[in-house]
Amino acid sequence: MRRRMVMSMLAGATLLVSALFGTGAPTAQAAEVPAEFGTDWHDPMTAAPPVDRPHSTSCRVTLADAQFRDFTPYRGTYTPPEGCGDRWSKVVLRLDGKVKGRQYDRLGYLHVGGVEILRTSTPEPSPDGIAWHVEKDVTRYSDTFRASGDVEMLIGNVVDDTYTGVIDVHVTLTFYTGRPETPAPDRVLTLADTPAGTTLTTPRNSERIVAEVYATGSGGGCEEFWYLTVADPAPYSCKADRGPYREVQITVDGRLAGIAAPFPHVWTGGWSNPFLWYVVPAPRAFDVRPVEYDLTPFAGLLNDGRPHRVEVSVAGVPAGQSGWSTPVNVLVWQDPHRAHVPGALIEDKATDLADSSLYTPGAEHRVRTEAGHRLTVSGYLDTSHGRVTTTVTRTLANSSVHRWTDGETTDGLDATWTDDETVRTAGHGPARTTHTHRTYTMNGAVTLGSDARLRTVLTLGDRASSVVREGGRRIAWSRLDDTYSGDAAYTTDVPRDQRHAVGTSTERYRLLGSDGCYDRSLTTVQGVLTEDRSRC
């Protein structure tokens, strides 16, 4: 029974902005809340803030009008906007989607000129149909948008007599004239596929290089739920050689250049219970934000004008097992006053990767995992404004307890991931240090009773704090706390109209810092929005 339930849960996502936003709907009255889920519910929304838009001239370009019924990509052509120049203060992507009937959650991507500018997933529809939209600030890809290019979009889907939902999307870019508050990269590059592997050739005057990786575990197998995998001899349906620890690594010419904790995404069919997600999705479910690596310490090596091997891998995935997608964009800022910026790598030092999973048998099986890794890389560049040394230190840690009963009729996890990063630049003028501390949490359980009643209780956290200091003085700071909590139950193995499903969900998104305050809460009951509250 439990194995079938797990496989049903895994089937919800079969493929492979900056958030999905609500419209500020009024709070529903208590009398409007049904005793259980019906055939329709509130359109999906999150508590995240909308993208700020400048009050300047704007131009809009349509990227895609598509219906996804299978695994055939949409292909089109992008042409830069007329009337807004070729330098913009902001570029905003908007996706409007709709779907009705019955359908699983699906994963998708959007490429312009070979550059991935969006990765997203979809909500599961009601029989009567839902509509949603996603917005993302894509100003960082301005270099890509200055030239015409091919557009490719795919949200892999299956439509048949049972799964009837056709995913209909419309995607636009809106360009706003003016100068951006933070300079956009001069170049946006992708990796080249060669017989020797994937390679990168950067401009010879690069003075800052950042790689971004849209890392997602998916594909309909256990890597979609990598945080639940266990090693032998623990008796569990999802296995991995060493257990649940995963780490996204990037190398340059075989040298470890960056490490990062992957975000524990939960798609809208996840944890065996779509009733958790019908209105409020898990954090980042519709905004798959990339992992970022500051590769500036390697710029002196990369600036020789030759291609260099750059590869991304996910540590902890069993050998030969698929399930991860890791497309890479490389953002480059150039020195406008030098054709060549020489430099060298000073240090690349990593600790041994610690990864321990201890299995304790019993009526309730337990696996306790403690893992972590630390990397320091440092390098210098002789720029037009003097020698600049960049040092990046990143420390990862994961602690979790996974517990389950025979038959997996109870299956729970309490897990925390931390990703601590410090970037220090020293040269002409005061030294600048940016410290970012990221924490991801997952605490919940699925239980299946003897009456075939399945219940999921789950809390997810996406938290980050950042402080920028110059010459020892704090010049900027921010603190994010995005917390989701849900509790939903339904009767399994019966037709949809006999499930008697009930469920509540809440999300509170708080963003405080030197740029101001944002604080919004949403609450839903049986698919009805009962609270939409702003505190700032």
matplotlib code that plots the C-alpha trace (Angstrom):
import matplotlib.pyplot as plt

x = [0.0, 2.6, 4.9, 2.0, 1.3, 5.0, 5.0, 1.8, 3.5, 6.6, 4.6, 3.4, 6.3, 7.7, 10.0, 11.8, 9.4, 10.6, 7.3, 3.6, 1.4, -2.1, -4.3, -5.0, -8.4, -10.7, -10.9, -13.6, -16.4, -16.5, -19.9, -18.4, -16.0, -17.4, -17.2, -14.8, -13.1, -15.5, -14.9, -13.4, -11.2, -9.4, -6.8, -3.2, -1.3, 1.6, 2.4, 5.6, 6.0, 5.3, 8.2, 8.8, 8.3, 9.8, 7.6, 9.2, 8.5, 7.9, 7.7, 6.2, 7.3, 5.5, 7.8, 5.4, 1.8, 1.6, -0.6, 1.3, -0.3, 2.8, 6.6, 6.9, 8.7, 7.3, 9.7, 9.6, 11.8, 12.6, 13.1, 14.3, 11.6, 11.3, 11.1, 12.8, 16.5, 18.9, 19.6, 16.9, 16.3, 14.3, 13.0, 10.1, 8.9, 5.3, 3.7, -0.1, -1.3, -4.6, -5.6, -8.8, -9.8, -7.4, -3.6, -0.4, 2.0, 4.5, 8.0, 9.1, 11.7, 12.0, 15.2, 16.0, 19.1, 20.0, 20.0, 17.6, 15.6, 12.8, 12.3, 8.9, 6.3, 2.5, -0.4, -2.8, -6.2, -9.7, -12.3, -13.8, -10.3, -7.8, -5.6, -2.4, 0.5, 4.2, 6.4, 10.2, 12.8, 15.0, 17.1, 20.3, 19.8, 19.7, 22.7, 20.7, 17.7, 19.8, 19.9, 17.3, 17.3, 15.5, 12.9, 12.3, 9.8, 8.6, 6.2, 6.2, 2.7, 0.5, -3.1, -5.3, -8.8, -7.8, -5.5, -7.3, -5.6, -4.0, -1.6, -2.2, 0.4, 1.2, 4.6, 5.8, 8.8, 8.2, 11.2, 11.5, 13.8, 16.5, 19.6, 19.3, 20.0, 22.6, 24.6, 23.5, 26.2, 28.0, 27.8, 25.5, 27.2, 26.2, 28.5, 29.5, 29.3, 32.6, 34.0, 36.0, 32.9, 31.2, 33.5, 33.4, 35.3, 35.0, 36.1, 39.7, 38.8, 36.4, 36.6, 33.6, 32.2, 29.1, 27.7, 24.0, 22.7, 18.9, 19.3, 16.2, 15.7, 12.9, 12.1, 9.5, 12.1, 13.3, 15.6, 12.5, 12.4, 16.1, 15.8, 13.9, 16.4, 18.2, 21.2, 21.2, 20.4, 17.4, 14.2, 12.7, 11.4, 13.8, 17.4, 20.7, 24.3, 25.0, 21.6, 19.9, 22.8, 23.0, 25.4, 25.6, 29.2, 30.9, 34.4, 36.8, 39.3, 38.7, 39.2, 36.4, 35.3, 31.9, 29.6, 26.0, 23.0, 20.2, 16.8, 14.4, 11.6, 8.2, 6.0, 2.2, 1.6, 4.2, 4.1, 1.2, -1.3, -2.3, -4.9, -2.0, -1.1, -4.2, -4.2, -0.8, 2.2, 5.4, 8.2, 9.8, 7.5, 6.7, 10.0, 12.8, 15.6, 19.2, 22.0, 24.8, 28.6, 31.0, 33.8, 35.8, 38.7, 39.1, 38.9, 42.7, 42.7, 39.7, 40.9, 43.5, 41.1, 41.0, 38.0, 38.1, 36.2, 33.3, 31.1, 28.3, 27.5, 25.3, 27.2, 25.2, 23.3, 23.8, 26.1, 24.3, 21.0, 19.3, 16.9, 18.8, 18.7, 21.5, 21.5, 24.2, 24.3, 27.5, 27.2, 30.3, 31.1, 34.0, 36.7, 35.8, 39.4, 41.4, 41.4, 43.0, 42.8, 45.4, 45.4, 45.9, 44.2, 45.8, 44.0, 41.4, 41.1, 38.2, 37.6, 36.7, 33.0, 31.5, 28.4, 27.1, 23.7, 23.0, 20.1, 18.3, 15.8, 12.6, 8.8, 9.6, 12.7, 15.0, 17.9, 19.8, 22.0, 24.7, 26.7, 28.7, 31.5, 33.6, 35.4, 37.6, 38.8, 40.8, 42.3, 43.5, 43.0, 45.1, 42.3, 42.4, 41.8, 44.5, 44.9, 41.7, 41.7, 38.5, 38.0, 34.9, 34.3, 31.2, 30.2, 27.3, 25.6, 22.7, 21.0, 17.9, 15.9, 13.8, 11.4, 8.9, 6.9, 6.7, 4.8, 5.6, 2.1, 3.8, 6.6, 8.1, 11.1, 12.7, 15.5, 17.6, 20.1, 22.4, 24.5, 26.8, 28.7, 31.2, 32.6, 35.4, 37.0, 40.1, 42.1, 41.9, 39.7, 38.0, 37.6, 34.0, 32.5, 29.1, 28.0, 24.9, 23.4, 20.7, 18.6, 16.0, 13.8, 11.3, 9.3, 6.3, 4.7, 2.4, 0.1, -2.2, -4.8, -6.6, -9.6, -7.6, -7.6, -4.3, -3.2, -0.2, 1.1, 4.0, 5.9, 8.5, 10.9, 13.0, 15.2, 18.1, 20.0, 22.6, 24.9, 27.2, 30.1, 32.6, 35.6, 34.0, 30.8, 27.5, 26.1, 23.2, 21.3, 18.3, 16.4, 13.9, 11.6, 9.1, 7.3, 4.5, 2.4, -0.3, -2.5, -4.7, -6.5, -8.5, -9.7, -7.5, -8.4, -11.9, -13.3, -12.5, -16.0, -15.8, -12.5, -14.1, -10.9, -10.2, -7.2, -5.8, -2.7, -0.9, 2.1, 3.8, 6.4, 8.6, 11.4, 13.0, 16.2, 17.8, 15.4, 12.3, 9.7, 7.3, 5.1, 2.1, 0.2, -2.3, -4.6, -6.9, -9.5, -10.9, -9.6, -11.2, -8.9, -9.9, -7.0, -4.9, -3.1, -0.3, 1.6, 4.0]
y = [0.0, 2.5, 1.7, 2.4, 5.7, 6.7, 5.9, 7.9, 10.8, 10.4, 10.4, 14.0, 15.6, 14.0, 16.6, 19.0, 33.6, 36.0, 34.5, 33.8, 36.5, 36.9, 39.8, 40.8, 39.1, 40.1, 37.9, 35.3, 35.1, 32.0, 31.0, 30.7, 28.0, 24.5, 21.5, 19.8, 20.5, 20.9, 20.9, 24.4, 26.5, 29.9, 30.5, 29.7, 32.6, 33.2, 35.8, 36.9, 40.6, 41.7, 42.9, 46.6, 48.5, 51.8, 54.8, 55.1, 54.4, 50.7, 48.3, 44.8, 41.8, 38.5, 35.5, 32.6, 31.6, 27.9, 24.9, 22.0, 18.6, 16.4, 16.8, 18.9, 22.2, 25.5, 27.2, 30.8, 33.9, 36.8, 40.3, 43.2, 45.9, 49.1, 52.4, 51.6, 51.6, 48.8, 49.7, 49.2, 49.9, 46.7, 43.8, 41.9, 38.5, 37.5, 34.1, 33.8, 30.2, 28.3, 24.7, 22.7, 19.1, 16.6, 16.9, 16.3, 19.1, 19.6, 21.2, 23.5, 25.9, 28.9, 29.7, 32.8, 32.6, 29.4, 31.1, 29.7, 32.7, 30.8, 27.4, 26.8, 24.2, 24.2, 23.9, 21.0, 22.1, 21.9, 20.3, 23.8, 25.3, 27.6, 30.6, 31.8, 34.1, 34.3, 37.4, 37.5, 40.2, 39.2, 42.4, 40.3, 38.8, 42.2, 41.2, 38.3, 40.5, 43.0, 40.6, 38.5, 34.9, 31.6, 31.0, 27.5, 26.6, 23.3, 22.2, 18.5, 17.1, 14.1, 14.4, 11.4, 10.2, 10.3, 13.3, 15.9, 19.2, 21.1, 23.7, 27.1, 29.8, 33.3, 34.8, 38.4, 40.6, 44.2, 46.6, 49.8, 52.6, 54.0, 52.8, 49.8, 50.4, 47.6, 47.3, 44.2, 41.8, 42.8, 39.3, 36.3, 33.1, 29.4, 26.4, 24.7, 21.0, 19.5, 16.0, 16.8, 17.9, 21.3, 24.3, 28.0, 30.8, 34.2, 37.7, 38.3, 41.4, 39.8, 41.2, 39.5, 36.1, 34.5, 31.1, 30.3, 26.7, 25.9, 22.7, 20.6, 17.0, 15.5, 13.0, 10.8, 8.9, 9.0, 12.0, 14.2, 13.3, 13.0, 14.2, 11.0, 8.5, 6.0, 3.7, -0.1, -1.8, 0.5, -1.0, 1.9, 2.2, 5.0, 4.1, 6.0, 4.8, 7.0, 8.5, 11.8, 14.3, 16.2, 19.0, 20.9, 21.2, 23.2, 22.6, 24.5, 22.4, 19.7, 21.9, 22.3, 25.9, 26.1, 24.1, 24.8, 23.2, 22.5, 23.9, 21.1, 21.8, 20.4, 20.4, 20.7, 17.0, 16.4, 14.6, 12.4, 15.2, 17.7, 19.2, 21.0, 23.0, 23.8, 27.5, 28.2, 26.3, 25.5, 28.1, 28.4, 25.9, 28.4, 30.3, 27.8, 30.2, 29.2, 28.4, 31.0, 30.7, 33.6, 32.3, 35.6, 33.9, 31.8, 34.8, 35.1, 31.5, 32.0, 35.3, 33.6, 33.5, 29.7, 27.4, 25.9, 22.8, 23.8, 21.0, 20.7, 17.6, 16.6, 14.8, 12.0, 10.8, 7.0, 6.2, 5.9, 7.3, 10.2, 12.7, 16.0, 18.8, 21.4, 24.0, 26.7, 30.4, 32.5, 36.2, 38.3, 41.9, 43.4, 46.0, 48.8, 50.2, 47.1, 44.5, 41.9, 41.6, 39.1, 37.4, 34.1, 31.6, 31.9, 29.2, 26.5, 24.5, 22.1, 20.0, 16.4, 16.0, 14.7, 12.5, 10.1, 8.4, 6.1, 3.6, 2.5, -0.3, -0.7, -0.5, 3.0, 2.9, 5.9, 7.3, 10.2, 12.1, 14.7, 16.0, 19.1, 20.5, 23.7, 25.3, 28.4, 29.8, 33.0, 34.8, 38.2, 40.3, 43.3, 45.6, 49.1, 50.3, 48.2, 44.7, 43.2, 40.0, 38.1, 35.3, 33.1, 30.9, 28.6, 26.2, 23.7, 21.6, 19.2, 17.6, 15.3, 12.6, 10.4, 8.0, 5.5, 2.4, -1.0, -0.6, 3.2, 3.9, 6.6, 8.5, 11.6, 13.9, 16.7, 18.3, 21.5, 22.7, 25.6, 27.3, 30.0, 32.2, 35.0, 37.0, 39.4, 41.8, 43.8, 46.2, 49.9, 51.5, 49.8, 46.1, 44.9, 41.8, 40.2, 37.5, 35.5, 32.8, 30.6, 28.1, 25.6, 23.6, 20.7, 19.2, 16.9, 13.5, 11.4, 8.9, 6.4, 5.0, 1.6, 3.5, 4.5, 8.1, 9.8, 12.9, 15.1, 17.7, 19.8, 23.0, 24.4, 27.3, 29.3, 31.8, 34.0, 36.9, 39.1, 41.8, 44.0, 45.7, 48.2, 49.1, 47.3, 49.5, 48.0, 49.6, 47.2, 44.3, 42.1, 39.3, 36.9, 34.5, 32.6, 29.9, 27.5, 25.3, 22.8, 20.1, 18.1, 14.7, 12.7, 9.1, 7.1, 4.6, 6.1, 8.3, 12.0, 12.9, 10.4, 11.6, 14.0, 16.1, 18.8, 21.0, 24.3, 26.1, 29.2, 31.2, 34.2, 36.0, 38.6, 40.6, 43.3, 45.3, 48.5, 48.7, 48.7, 46.2, 43.7, 41.3, 39.4, 36.4, 34.1, 31.5, 29.0, 26.5, 23.8, 25.9, 29.2, 32.2, 33.2, 35.7, 38.0, 40.3, 42.8, 44.1, 46.7]
z = [0.0, 1.1, -1.9, -4.3, -2.4, -2.8, -6.5, -7.0, -5.2, -7.4, -10.6, -10.0, -11.8, -14.9, -16.5, -16.4, -11.3, -9.2, -7.8, -8.2, -6.8, -5.7, -6.5, -2.9, -2.9, 0.0, 3.1, 2.7, 5.3, 7.6, 6.1, 2.7, 3.7, 2.7, 4.9, 2.4, -0.9, -3.8, -7.6, -7.6, -5.4, -5.3, -8.0, -6.9, -5.2, -2.9, -0.3, -2.0, -3.1, -6.7, -8.8, -8.4, -11.7, -12.6, -13.6, -17.0, -20.6, -21.2, -24.2, -24.2, -26.3, -26.5, -26.0, -26.2, -26.8, -26.3, -25.3, -23.8, -24.4, -24.7, -24.6, -27.8, -27.1, -28.2, -30.6, -31.7, -32.3, -30.0, -31.5, -29.2, -28.5, -30.5, -28.7, -25.5, -26.5, -25.7, -22.0, -19.5, -15.8, -15.5, -17.5, -16.1, -17.3, -16.8, -17.4, -17.4, -17.3, -17.1, -17.0, -16.1, -15.7, -14.2, -14.4, -12.5, -11.6, -14.4, -14.6, -17.3, -18.7, -21.0, -23.0, -25.1, -27.3, -25.4, -22.0, -19.4, -18.0, -16.3, -14.6, -13.1, -12.1, -12.5, -10.1, -10.2, -11.6, -10.4, -12.7, -13.2, -14.1, -12.5, -13.7, -12.3, -13.1, -12.4, -12.5, -12.5, -12.6, -15.5, -15.8, -15.3, -18.8, -20.6, -22.7, -24.1, -24.9, -27.0, -29.9, -31.7, -30.8, -30.7, -28.1, -26.7, -24.0, -22.6, -19.9, -20.5, -20.2, -20.8, -22.0, -22.4, -21.4, -17.7, -17.5, -19.5, -18.4, -21.3, -20.0, -21.7, -21.2, -22.5, -21.7, -22.1, -21.4, -20.4, -20.8, -18.8, -20.0, -17.8, -15.8, -13.5, -9.8, -9.9, -13.2, -15.2, -16.4, -19.6, -20.9, -20.3, -21.5, -21.7, -21.6, -24.9, -25.4, -26.6, -26.8, -23.7, -21.8, -21.2, -21.7, -21.1, -22.9, -21.1, -22.3, -21.5, -19.5, -17.1, -13.6, -12.0, -12.9, -11.4, -12.4, -11.8, -11.9, -12.1, -10.1, -9.7, -8.6, -10.6, -13.4, -11.7, -9.5, -6.0, -6.7, -6.7, -3.0, -2.4, 1.2, 2.1, 0.5, 2.7, 2.4, 3.1, 5.3, 6.2, 4.7, 2.7, -0.8, -1.9, -1.8, -2.3, -1.8, 1.3, 2.1, 1.7, 1.6, -1.7, -2.7, -6.0, -7.1, -9.9, -11.1, -13.3, -15.2, -12.6, -9.6, -7.1, -7.6, -5.7, -3.5, -2.6, -0.8, -3.2, -2.2, -1.1, -3.6, -3.1, -6.2, -6.1, -5.9, -3.3, 0.0, -1.3, -0.9, -3.6, -1.2, 0.6, -2.5, -4.4, -3.5, -1.8, -3.2, -1.3, -1.3, -4.7, -6.4, -9.1, -8.8, -9.2, -8.3, -9.4, -7.1, -7.5, -7.4, -7.4, -9.7, -9.6, -7.9, -11.1, -13.4, -13.8, -15.0, -17.3, -18.8, -21.0, -24.0, -24.2, -23.5, -20.0, -18.8, -16.4, -15.1, -12.6, -10.6, -7.6, -4.9, -3.3, -6.4, -6.9, -9.7, -13.1, -11.7, -13.4, -11.9, -11.7, -14.2, -13.8, -16.7, -16.3, -17.1, -16.6, -15.9, -16.6, -15.7, -17.8, -17.1, -19.6, -19.5, -20.3, -23.1, -20.8, -17.1, -15.9, -12.5, -10.7, -8.4, -4.9, -3.0, -3.4, -0.2, 0.8, 3.8, 3.4, 2.8, 6.0, 5.4, 8.1, 8.1, 11.1, 10.9, 14.0, 13.5, 15.5, 15.4, 14.1, 11.8, 12.1, 10.0, 11.5, 9.0, 9.8, 6.8, 5.8, 3.7, 3.6, 0.6, 0.4, -3.0, -3.4, -6.4, -7.7, -10.8, -11.9, -13.0, -14.4, -10.8, -9.2, -7.9, -6.4, -4.4, -4.0, -1.4, -1.3, 1.7, 1.7, 4.5, 4.1, 6.8, 6.8, 9.8, 9.5, 11.2, 9.0, 10.7, 9.3, 10.2, 8.5, 5.2, 5.4, 6.6, 8.7, 7.1, 8.6, 8.3, 10.4, 8.4, 8.3, 5.7, 6.1, 3.4, 4.7, 2.2, 2.7, -0.3, 0.5, -2.0, -1.1, -3.3, -4.0, -1.3, 1.7, 1.7, 1.1, 2.7, 1.9, 4.3, 3.4, 5.6, 4.1, 6.1, 4.6, 6.9, 6.4, 9.2, 8.5, 8.3, 6.1, 7.9, 6.3, 8.7, 8.6, 7.3, 4.2, 5.4, 4.4, 6.3, 5.7, 8.1, 6.9, 7.6, 5.2, 5.7, 3.3, 5.2, 4.4, 6.0, 4.3, 5.5, 3.4, 5.1, 3.7, 5.7, 8.6, 8.5, 7.6, 4.5, 3.6, 5.2, 4.6, 6.3, 4.5, 6.2, 4.0, 6.0, 4.8, 7.0, 5.8, 7.2, 4.8, 4.7, 2.2, 1.6, -0.7, -3.5, -4.1, -6.9, -6.6, -5.4, -2.5, -1.1, 1.5, 1.5, 4.0, 4.4, 5.7, 4.5, 5.6, 4.3, 5.8, 3.7, 5.6, 4.0, 6.1, 5.5, 4.5, 1.5, 3.7, 5.0, 3.4, 5.5, 4.1, 5.3, 3.5, 5.0, 3.2, 4.4, 2.0, -1.0, 0.2, 0.9, 4.5, 5.2, 3.1, 5.5, 5.1, 8.2, 6.8]

ax = plt.figure().add_subplot(projection="3d")
ax.plot(x, y, z, "-o")
ax.set_aspect("equal")
plt.show()
